[in-house]
């Protein structure tokens, strides 16, 4: 069980790093580019079955979800560089988060 926990933590570390960059990188385009490079490197280092599907599902699913939440007033963002409602980098962060969630569920299976 400890080994599973460690594996999940290691998969989650890049997400924690990406989140940590948010207050440091004020330009959303630059932060998005950093995220894209990080995701490309992370997926090239270790690629698992259905990673691309999880990435796409996370990107499009969360973009639609966030659009709905913001449109209904449930959620608001100060940085609104994508569709005029959310930060450009947010769908990319969520996309890789879905990959991590998929991998974590596989470990726990």
N, C-alpha and C positions, 0 to 999 in steps of 0.2 A: 504494500500500500504506500509506503514511503517513497518507493521508486516511481510509482504512478504520480504521486503528488509532485515530485521533483520534475518529472517530465512535463507536466502541465504548467508548472511555474516557468520552466525554460521556454515553453511556447508562448507564454503570456508576457515575458520580459520585453520583447520588441514592441508590443502594444503599450506597455507602460512607458517605454522610451519615446514612442510617438506622441503619447499624450503629454509627456513632459516637455516636448518641443513647442507645444501650442503657445504658452506665454512668451517663449523666447523668440519665436519667428513670427513677427507681426504681419508679414506679407503672405496672404493666402495662396497666391500662385507659387511662391517659393516653397512654402510648407507642403503644398500638394506635390510639387516636383520631388521634394525630399521623400515624401511618403511613397511615391511611385518608384523611386530608386530603391528604397528600403524593401518594398514588397517584391520587386524584381529580384533583388539579391537574395532575400529570404526564400523565395520560391525556387531560385536556381540552386541554392545550397541544399535544400531538402524539398522535394516534390513528392506528394502523396496522391493516391488515387482520389479523384474528384475535387482536388484543390481549386481548379479553375472554375468548376461549377459552383462551389461555395463562394468563391470570390465574386463571380458574376451575380449570384443570387443576393449576396450581401450588398453589393453596389446598387443594384436596381431596386431590390426590396426596401432597403433603408432609404434610398432617395425618395421613393413613393411614400413611404411611411412618414418620413420627416416632413415632406411636402404637406401631407394631410394634417399632421400635428400642428405645424406652424400655421396652416391656413385656418384651422379651427381655434387658434389662440391658446392651445394647450402648451405650446412650447414657443420660445422666442430666442433669437440669436442676435448678438451685437454685430457679429461679423456675417454679412449677408452677400458674399461674393458669388454665390451659385444660385441661379434662378431668382435672385433678389430676396431669398428667404433663409439661406443657410450658408455656412462657410464652404468653400470649394473643396477643402480637404476632408470634410466630414464623411462623404460616401466612401472615400478611399480608406479611411480609418475603420469604418464599419465593415467594409469588404474584407480587409485582412482579419478583423475580429471574427468574422464568420468562419474563415479558414481555421483560426485557432480554436473556436468552439467545436468545429467538426473534428479536428484532431484530438481535442480533449475528450470528446465523447467516445472516440475510437479507443483511447487509452483506458477509459473507464469501463468499456464493454467487456 
